[in-house]
Amino acid sequence: MKKRNIKTHWIVKAGVILLLVAFISSCEKWIDPAINDNPDSPVTVPMSLIVPAIQQTMGYNLMGNNTVRTSNLWVQLYDGVLRQSFTETRYQLNTADVTNIWSSIYTEILMEAKILAEMAVEEESPHNEGIAKVMTAYTLAVATDLFGDIPYSEALGGNENVLKPKFDTQQDIYNSVFALLDEALVDLASADDLIGITGDVIYGGDVDAWIAAAHAIYARAELQLSKVNGAAAYNDALAHIADAIGSGGDMEVPFESANKNPVFQFMEQRTDIRICQTFLDELEANSDPRIPFYVAENDDGELIGSPPGSELGSASWPGDYMAAEDAPTVLISYAEVKFIEAEALLETGDAAGAADAYNDAVLASLERVTGVADQTWMDDNNITKNDVSISLEAIIMQKRHALVGQVQPFADWRRTGIPNLTVIPGATKTEIPRRFPYSQDEIINNEANIPAVGSIIVPVWWDE
């Protein structure tokens, strides 16, 4: 009896096990393997969504908001009359003030571009890999121009991330910029892309346009090193000019009523900045036709500049060219390319070629801003130059006027000393700043690796 019960027990147990095995086997065929995936939070974001997200951040945070406002205040294109902009005009830029842009550069642009490049390799799309490298190179160049030495080689390791990355020297960062652009040009020239560029709000997936933009960025980066590389910088810049963006090929990020321009939003919410009197005086000296596009009428219907540091709240706001809700953010333009060419030709001894490039640059700016390439105005106001009258001052001043609302006028002022700006009344420092401070978050989390700069008036490497 006892033996029979034991036998029965094991027969029943075996049957249960067989039923469980059958059930589990059937479940493997029946249960949806994606049952735990949240459709509103996809595990893998497609490249078509990563591309525009990076570009919008470049247009909004990198080149449309904090960096532009601060740098334009310091070179007296804008003037701050209230709150944070009031203090920044007086050269007070604290570590906490740059935390947003520092974080955005690394988490929203560089890391996302790295992910994009890796996905492009997996999906056999060298064109997407190429634009990832162009956007990375652009961002690194802007970041190092503002901050100096920055983390890069150890900063984007993903799962193998170094929590306290070293700061690469600015010279090494520029070497990385050039290497990325070289690689990007090879990627973009590939005939083996299986997907094509999708989600691109800058060039709509036009590979040739991205190639031209890469050459333009290359030329700008070479020129930026003119104080340390001398004639080689000008020759290297010229080597990329012929293949750089032409008329109508400006690299810009669009905005519209549903996704408003960052300066428009800032003025709508804060109203802290005005057009600086220094800039308006420069324009009015030549009855510049861009004035109504750069300078908005105040409440009394007047165009009034704010003297640097004056707190003149009744002065004019930035005009629609920079601050309309649908105004695009310009990353690099045909006008800038021609100004780069003009400076490089002048400094290498070709005054006639420099004058031609300069004249084309001014006309390109006029057409972009006003819609009319007004040669008559140029002739009547001695803006047109020839091989005798062309000068570095003429090139940089007109470049400054063309690139208002971008960070490049700050870089050009540091490189050339043009225009000859003076420290504003009531400033907290004896000199105009030449760099941004490092982020408070970086100081807290990576203090041991942060270079001992000392002050925002200390030049970056290429500016020494």
C-alpha positions as CSV (number, residue, x, y, z in Angstrom):
1,M,0.0,0.0,0.0
2,K,2.7,2.3,0.9
3,K,4.7,1.5,-2.2
4,R,1.6,2.1,-4.4
5,N,1.1,5.5,-2.9
6,I,4.7,6.6,-3.6
7,K,4.4,5.4,-7.1
8,T,1.1,7.3,-7.6
9,H,2.7,10.4,-6.1
10,W,5.5,10.4,-8.6
11,I,3.1,9.8,-11.5
12,V,1.1,12.8,-10.5
13,K,4.2,15.0,-10.0
14,A,5.5,14.0,-13.4
15,G,2.2,14.8,-15.0
16,V,2.2,18.3,-13.4
17,I,5.7,18.9,-14.7
18,L,4.7,17.9,-18.2
19,L,1.8,20.3,-18.1
20,L,3.9,23.1,-16.9
21,V,6.5,22.5,-19.6
22,A,3.7,22.5,-22.2
23,F,2.2,25.7,-20.7
24,I,5.5,27.5,-20.7
25,S,6.2,26.4,-24.2
26,S,2.8,27.7,-25.4
27,C,3.3,30.9,-23.5
28,E,6.5,31.6,-25.4
29,K,4.5,31.5,-28.6
30,W,1.6,33.4,-27.2
31,I,3.0,36.2,-25.0
32,D,3.9,39.4,-27.0
33,P,7.7,39.9,-26.4
34,A,7.1,43.7,-26.4
35,I,4.4,43.5,-23.7
36,N,6.5,45.7,-21.3
37,D,7.5,48.3,-23.9
38,N,5.9,51.7,-23.4
39,P,4.8,53.0,-26.8
40,D,5.0,56.5,-25.5
41,S,8.6,56.0,-24.4
42,P,10.3,54.0,-27.1
43,V,13.4,52.0,-26.3
44,T,15.2,53.1,-29.4
45,V,14.6,56.5,-30.9
46,P,15.0,56.6,-34.7
47,M,17.7,58.7,-36.4
48,S,14.9,60.8,-38.0
49,L,14.0,62.1,-34.5
50,I,17.5,62.4,-33.2
51,V,18.7,64.6,-36.1
52,P,16.2,67.5,-35.6
53,A,16.5,67.3,-31.8
54,I,20.2,68.0,-32.0
55,Q,19.7,70.7,-34.6
56,Q,17.0,72.5,-32.6
57,T,19.3,72.5,-29.5
58,M,22.1,73.9,-31.6
59,G,19.7,76.6,-32.8
60,Y,18.1,77.4,-29.5
61,N,20.7,76.9,-26.8
62,L,24.1,76.9,-28.5
63,M,23.6,79.7,-31.0
64,G,20.4,81.4,-30.2
65,N,20.2,82.1,-26.5
66,N,22.7,82.3,-23.7
67,T,26.0,82.4,-25.7
68,V,24.7,85.0,-28.2
69,R,23.2,87.3,-25.7
70,T,26.2,87.4,-23.4
71,S,28.8,87.7,-26.1
72,N,26.8,90.4,-27.9
73,L,26.6,92.4,-24.7
74,W,30.3,92.3,-24.2
75,V,31.1,93.5,-27.7
76,Q,28.4,96.3,-27.4
77,L,26.0,95.1,-30.1
78,Y,23.4,94.6,-27.3
79,D,23.1,96.3,-23.9
80,G,21.6,94.8,-20.8
81,V,19.2,97.0,-18.9
82,L,17.6,94.7,-16.4
83,R,18.2,91.7,-14.2
84,Q,20.8,89.1,-15.3
85,S,21.6,90.9,-18.6
86,F,22.3,94.1,-16.6
87,T,25.0,92.4,-14.6
88,E,26.4,90.5,-17.6
89,T,26.8,93.9,-19.4
90,R,29.1,94.8,-16.5
91,Y,31.1,91.7,-17.0
92,Q,29.6,89.6,-14.2
93,L,29.1,86.1,-15.5
94,N,29.1,83.5,-12.8
95,T,29.6,79.8,-12.9
96,A,25.9,79.2,-12.3
97,D,25.0,81.4,-15.2
98,V,26.6,79.0,-17.7
99,T,25.3,75.7,-16.3
100,N,22.4,75.5,-18.7
101,I,24.5,75.9,-21.8
102,W,27.3,73.7,-20.5
103,S,24.9,70.9,-19.8
104,S,23.1,71.4,-23.1
105,I,26.4,71.1,-25.1
106,Y,27.3,67.8,-23.6
107,T,23.9,66.0,-22.9
108,E,21.7,67.4,-25.8
109,I,24.2,67.8,-28.6
110,L,27.5,66.0,-28.2
111,M,26.2,62.8,-26.6
112,E,23.2,62.7,-28.9
113,A,25.5,63.2,-31.9
114,K,27.6,60.3,-30.7
115,I,24.5,58.1,-30.5
116,L,23.5,59.2,-34.0
117,A,26.9,58.4,-35.4
118,E,26.8,54.9,-33.8
119,M,23.3,54.2,-35.1
120,A,24.4,55.4,-38.5
121,V,27.2,52.8,-38.6
122,E,24.8,50.0,-37.5
123,E,22.3,51.0,-40.2
124,E,24.9,51.6,-42.9
125,S,24.2,55.2,-43.3
126,P,27.5,57.1,-43.8
127,H,25.6,60.3,-44.6
128,N,23.9,60.4,-41.2
129,E,27.3,59.6,-39.6
130,G,28.7,62.5,-41.6
131,I,26.3,65.1,-40.4
132,A,26.7,63.8,-36.8
133,K,30.4,64.6,-37.1
134,V,29.8,68.0,-38.7
135,M,27.4,68.9,-35.9
136,T,29.9,67.6,-33.3
137,A,32.8,69.6,-34.9
138,Y,30.7,72.8,-35.0
139,T,29.7,72.4,-31.4
140,L,33.2,71.7,-30.1
141,A,34.6,74.7,-32.0
142,V,32.0,77.1,-30.5
143,A,32.4,75.6,-27.0
144,T,36.2,75.8,-26.9
145,D,36.1,79.3,-28.3
146,L,34.0,80.3,-25.4
147,F,35.5,78.2,-22.6
148,G,39.0,77.3,-23.7
149,D,40.1,73.8,-22.6
150,I,37.1,71.5,-22.4
151,P,36.4,67.7,-21.8
152,Y,36.0,65.7,-24.9
153,S,38.2,62.6,-25.4
154,E,37.0,61.1,-22.1
155,A,33.7,62.8,-21.9
156,L,31.4,60.7,-24.0
157,G,32.1,57.1,-23.1
158,G,28.6,55.9,-22.6
159,N,28.6,52.8,-20.4
160,E,32.4,53.2,-20.0
161,N,32.1,56.9,-19.2
162,V,34.8,58.5,-17.2
163,L,32.9,60.3,-14.4
164,K,35.6,62.9,-14.0
165,P,36.9,63.4,-17.6
166,K,40.1,65.3,-18.3
167,F,40.0,68.6,-20.0
168,D,41.6,68.5,-23.5
169,T,43.7,71.5,-24.4
170,Q,42.1,73.9,-26.9
171,Q,44.8,73.0,-29.4
172,D,43.8,69.3,-29.1
173,I,40.1,70.2,-29.4
174,Y,40.8,72.0,-32.6
175,N,42.7,69.0,-33.9
176,S,39.6,67.0,-33.1
177,V,37.5,69.5,-35.0
178,F,39.6,69.2,-38.1
179,A,39.7,65.4,-37.8
180,L,35.9,65.2,-37.5
181,L,35.4,67.4,-40.5
182,D,37.9,65.3,-42.6
183,E,36.0,62.1,-41.6
184,A,32.6,63.8,-42.3
185,L,33.6,64.8,-45.8
186,V,34.6,61.2,-46.6
187,D,31.3,59.9,-45.1
188,L,29.2,62.4,-46.9
189,A,30.8,61.6,-50.2
190,S,30.0,57.9,-49.9
191,A,27.8,56.4,-52.6
192,D,26.8,53.5,-50.4
193,D,24.3,55.0,-48.0
194,L,21.2,52.8,-47.5
195,I,18.9,55.3,-45.8
196,G,19.5,58.9,-46.5
197,I,19.4,61.8,-44.1
198,T,15.9,62.1,-42.6
199,G,14.5,64.6,-40.1
200,D,17.0,67.3,-41.2
201,V,15.5,70.7,-40.5
202,I,18.7,72.6,-41.7
203,Y,19.2,71.2,-45.2
204,G,16.3,68.8,-45.8
205,G,18.7,65.9,-46.3
206,D,20.7,67.6,-49.0
207,V,24.1,65.9,-48.8
208,D,25.8,68.4,-51.1
209,A,24.7,71.2,-48.8
210,W,26.2,69.4,-45.8
211,I,29.5,69.0,-47.7
212,A,29.5,72.7,-48.4
213,A,28.7,73.5,-44.8
214,A,31.5,71.3,-43.6
215,H,34.0,73.2,-45.8
216,A,32.6,76.5,-44.4
217,I,33.0,75.4,-40.8
218,Y,36.5,74.2,-41.7
219,A,37.4,77.6,-43.1
220,R,36.1,79.4,-40.0
221,A,38.0,77.1,-37.7
222,E,41.3,77.7,-39.6
223,L,40.8,81.5,-39.5
224,Q,40.1,81.3,-35.8
225,L,43.7,80.1,-35.3
226,S,45.3,83.0,-37.2
227,K,46.9,84.5,-34.0
228,V,48.8,81.3,-33.4
229,N,49.3,79.9,-36.9
230,G,49.8,83.1,-38.9
231,A,49.9,82.8,-42.7
232,A,49.3,79.1,-42.6
233,A,45.8,79.8,-41.0
234,Y,44.9,82.0,-43.9
235,N,46.1,79.6,-46.6
236,D,44.4,76.7,-44.9
237,A,41.1,78.7,-44.7
238,L,41.3,79.5,-48.4
239,A,41.8,75.9,-49.3
240,H,38.2,75.3,-48.2
241,I,36.5,78.4,-49.5
242,A,35.9,77.3,-53.1
243,D,33.9,74.3,-51.8
244,A,32.1,76.1,-49.0
245,I,28.5,77.3,-49.0
246,G,27.4,79.7,-51.8
247,S,24.6,82.1,-52.1
248,G,21.4,80.6,-50.7
249,G,23.2,77.9,-48.8
250,D,23.2,79.4,-45.3
251,M,23.3,76.9,-42.5
252,E,20.5,77.9,-40.2
253,V,17.9,76.5,-37.9
254,P,14.3,77.5,-38.6
255,F,11.7,78.7,-36.0
256,E,8.0,79.4,-36.3
257,S,5.0,80.4,-34.2
258,A,4.8,76.9,-32.7
259,N,8.5,76.8,-32.0
260,K,9.5,80.4,-31.4
261,N,12.9,82.0,-31.9
262,P,14.9,82.1,-28.7
263,V,15.6,85.9,-28.7
264,F,11.9,86.5,-29.3
265,Q,11.0,84.3,-26.3
266,F,13.6,85.9,-24.1
267,M,12.3,89.4,-24.9
268,E,8.7,88.3,-24.6
269,Q,9.3,86.9,-21.1
270,R,12.2,89.0,-19.8
271,T,12.7,92.2,-21.9
272,D,16.3,92.5,-20.5
273,I,18.3,93.6,-23.6
274,R,18.3,96.6,-25.9
275,I,20.3,97.6,-29.0
276,C,23.5,99.1,-27.9
277,Q,24.2,102.8,-28.8
278,T,27.7,101.8,-29.9
279,F,26.3,99.5,-32.6
280,L,23.5,101.9,-33.7
281,D,26.1,104.7,-34.0
282,E,28.1,102.5,-36.4
283,L,25.1,101.8,-38.5
284,E,23.8,105.4,-38.6
285,A,27.2,106.8,-39.6
286,N,26.5,105.3,-43.1
287,S,22.7,105.4,-43.1
288,D,22.8,101.6,-43.2
289,P,19.7,100.1,-44.8
290,R,19.7,97.3,-42.3
291,I,18.9,99.6,-39.4
292,P,15.1,99.0,-39.4
293,F,15.7,95.2,-39.5
294,Y,18.2,95.3,-36.7
295,V,16.6,97.9,-34.5
296,A,12.9,97.9,-33.4
297,E,11.0,101.2,-32.8
298,N,10.4,101.9,-29.2
299,D,7.0,102.9,-27.7
300,D,7.4,106.4,-29.1
301,G,8.1,105.2,-32.6
302,E,11.8,106.0,-32.3
303,L,15.0,104.1,-33.0
304,I,17.2,104.7,-29.9
305,G,20.3,102.9,-28.7
306,S,21.2,102.2,-25.1
307,P,24.6,103.7,-24.1
308,P,26.6,100.8,-22.7
309,G,25.7,100.4,-19.0
310,S,23.1,103.1,-19.0
311,E,20.0,101.1,-18.0
312,L,18.1,103.0,-20.7
313,G,14.9,101.0,-20.6
314,S,13.2,103.2,-23.3
315,A,15.9,102.2,-25.9
316,S,15.0,100.0,-28.8
317,W,14.7,96.2,-28.7
318,P,16.5,94.0,-31.2
319,G,14.7,94.0,-34.5
320,D,12.8,91.3,-36.4
321,Y,15.9,90.1,-38.1
322,M,17.2,88.7,-34.8
323,A,14.1,88.6,-32.7
324,A,11.0,87.9,-34.8
325,E,9.2,84.7,-33.6
326,D,10.0,83.0,-36.9
327,A,13.5,84.4,-37.3
328,P,16.0,81.5,-37.9
329,T,19.2,81.1,-36.0
330,V,22.2,81.4,-38.3
331,L,25.0,78.9,-37.7
332,I,27.2,80.0,-40.6
333,S,26.3,82.0,-43.7
334,Y,27.5,82.7,-47.2
335,A,28.2,86.3,-46.2
336,E,30.5,85.0,-43.4
337,V,32.3,82.7,-45.9
338,K,33.0,85.7,-48.2
339,F,34.3,87.7,-45.2
340,I,36.6,84.9,-44.3
341,E,37.8,84.8,-47.9
342,A,38.4,88.6,-47.9
343,E,40.5,88.6,-44.7
344,A,42.5,85.5,-45.8
345,L,43.2,87.0,-49.2
346,L,44.2,90.4,-47.7
347,E,46.5,88.8,-45.2
348,T,48.2,86.7,-47.9
349,G,48.8,89.7,-50.2
350,D,45.9,89.6,-52.7
351,A,44.3,93.0,-52.0
352,A,42.2,93.0,-55.2
353,G,40.8,89.6,-54.5
354,A,40.1,90.6,-50.9
355,A,38.2,93.7,-52.1
356,D,36.0,91.6,-54.4
357,A,35.3,89.0,-51.7
358,Y,34.5,91.8,-49.2
359,N,32.1,93.6,-51.6
360,D,30.3,90.2,-52.3
361,A,30.1,89.6,-48.5
362,V,28.4,93.0,-47.8
363,L,26.0,92.5,-50.7
364,A,25.2,89.0,-49.4
365,S,24.4,90.5,-46.0
366,L,22.2,93.2,-47.4
367,E,20.2,90.7,-49.5
368,R,19.8,88.4,-46.5
369,V,18.7,91.1,-44.1
370,T,16.7,93.5,-46.3
371,G,16.0,91.4,-49.4
372,V,17.9,93.9,-51.6
373,A,21.6,93.7,-52.6
374,D,21.9,97.5,-52.6
375,Q,25.1,98.3,-54.6
376,T,24.1,102.0,-54.9
377,W,24.1,102.4,-51.1
378,M,27.5,100.8,-50.9
379,D,28.9,103.1,-53.6
380,D,27.3,106.3,-52.2
381,N,28.6,105.7,-48.7
382,N,32.1,104.5,-49.5
383,I,31.3,101.0,-48.4
384,T,32.5,99.5,-51.7
385,K,36.2,98.8,-51.7
386,N,39.0,98.3,-54.2
387,D,42.6,97.0,-54.0
388,V,43.7,100.4,-52.6
389,S,40.9,101.1,-50.1
390,I,40.4,97.6,-48.7
391,S,41.5,97.1,-45.1
392,L,41.2,94.7,-42.3
393,E,39.2,97.2,-40.3
394,A,36.7,97.5,-43.2
395,I,36.3,93.7,-43.4
396,I,35.9,93.1,-39.7
397,M,33.5,96.1,-39.1
398,Q,31.2,95.0,-42.0
399,K,31.5,91.4,-40.8
400,R,30.4,92.6,-37.3
401,H,27.4,94.3,-38.8
402,A,26.5,91.3,-40.9
403,L,26.8,88.8,-38.0
404,V,25.0,90.6,-35.2
405,G,23.1,88.1,-33.1
406,Q,25.8,85.4,-33.5
407,V,28.8,84.6,-31.4
408,Q,31.4,85.2,-34.2
409,P,31.7,89.0,-33.6
410,F,33.0,88.2,-30.1
411,A,35.6,85.8,-31.6
412,D,36.6,88.3,-34.3
413,W,37.0,91.1,-31.7
414,R,39.4,88.9,-29.7
415,R,41.4,87.9,-32.8
416,T,41.7,91.4,-34.3
417,G,41.0,94.0,-31.6
418,I,38.4,95.5,-34.1
419,P,36.5,97.6,-33.1
420,N,38.4,99.4,-30.5
421,L,36.0,99.0,-27.6
422,T,36.4,100.6,-24.2
423,V,35.4,99.2,-20.8
424,I,31.9,100.4,-19.9
425,P,31.2,102.7,-17.0
426,G,30.4,100.8,-13.8
427,A,32.1,97.6,-15.0
428,T,33.2,95.1,-12.4
429,K,36.4,94.4,-14.2
430,T,39.1,96.5,-15.7
431,E,39.0,94.7,-19.0
432,I,36.4,93.3,-21.3
433,P,36.0,89.6,-20.8
434,R,37.6,87.2,-23.2
435,R,36.0,83.9,-22.2
436,F,33.2,82.2,-20.3
437,P,33.7,80.7,-16.8
438,Y,33.3,77.0,-16.3
439,S,30.0,75.6,-15.2
440,Q,29.2,75.3,-11.5
441,D,28.1,71.7,-12.0
442,E,31.5,70.9,-13.5
443,I,33.2,72.6,-10.6
444,I,31.3,70.5,-8.2
445,N,31.7,67.2,-10.0
446,N,35.1,67.5,-11.7
447,E,37.0,70.2,-9.8
448,A,40.3,68.4,-9.8
449,N,40.5,68.5,-13.6
450,I,39.3,72.0,-14.3
451,P,42.1,74.3,-15.5
452,A,43.1,77.1,-13.2
453,V,42.1,80.0,-15.4
454,G,41.5,82.6,-12.7
455,S,39.3,85.1,-14.5
456,I,37.1,85.6,-17.5
457,I,39.5,88.3,-18.7
458,V,42.2,85.7,-19.3
459,P,42.5,84.9,-23.0
460,V,41.9,81.4,-24.4
461,W,44.9,79.7,-26.1
462,W,44.3,81.0,-29.6
463,D,43.8,84.5,-28.3
464,E,47.0,84.7,-26.3
